[in-house]
Amino acid sequence: MFRRAKSILEVAASPGANSGPTAIVLDRSGQLRVINQDGWSRLGLIEEFGAREVYLINRRAGSVTVEGWSANDCCTVSTKQTGNPWTYAARSHVMPQLSSGLNDLSPSVWNS
């Protein structure tokens, strides 16, 4: 999951990438779907597409963040634009999800 999130981040942070909030869903049949995230919650995407994995891409103030979820894992990978618009510094958190599945929406807290 971390490798896929990192690959998504590299594309999302590249010049010319879509600037809107985007979701990438690995659906029940193994197909990747790229969806405009507006109006969708993580739970809604999971239920609608029978998602095995969900990646939410958010852009704010010069940074791009990819949050990934599956039944067993979740991770957050982010990059912040530095002085040169073509240079990015990456920071990531990988957290094992201790709940039994994707439908558990209890908050996860970690110290960075």
HELIX and SHEET records of a PDB file:
HELIX    1   1 PHE A    2  ALA A   12  1                                  11    
HELIX    2   2 ARG A   42  PHE A   49  1                                   8    
SHEET    1   A 6 LEU A  32  ASN A  36  0                                        
SHEET    2   A 6 THR A  22  LEU A  26 -1                                        
SHEET    3   A 6 GLU A  53  ARG A  60 -1                                        
SHEET    4   A 6 SER A  63  SER A  70 -1                                        
SHEET    5   A 6 ASP A  73  GLN A  81 -1                                        
SHEET    6   A 6 TYR A  88  PRO A  96 -1                                        
END                                                                             
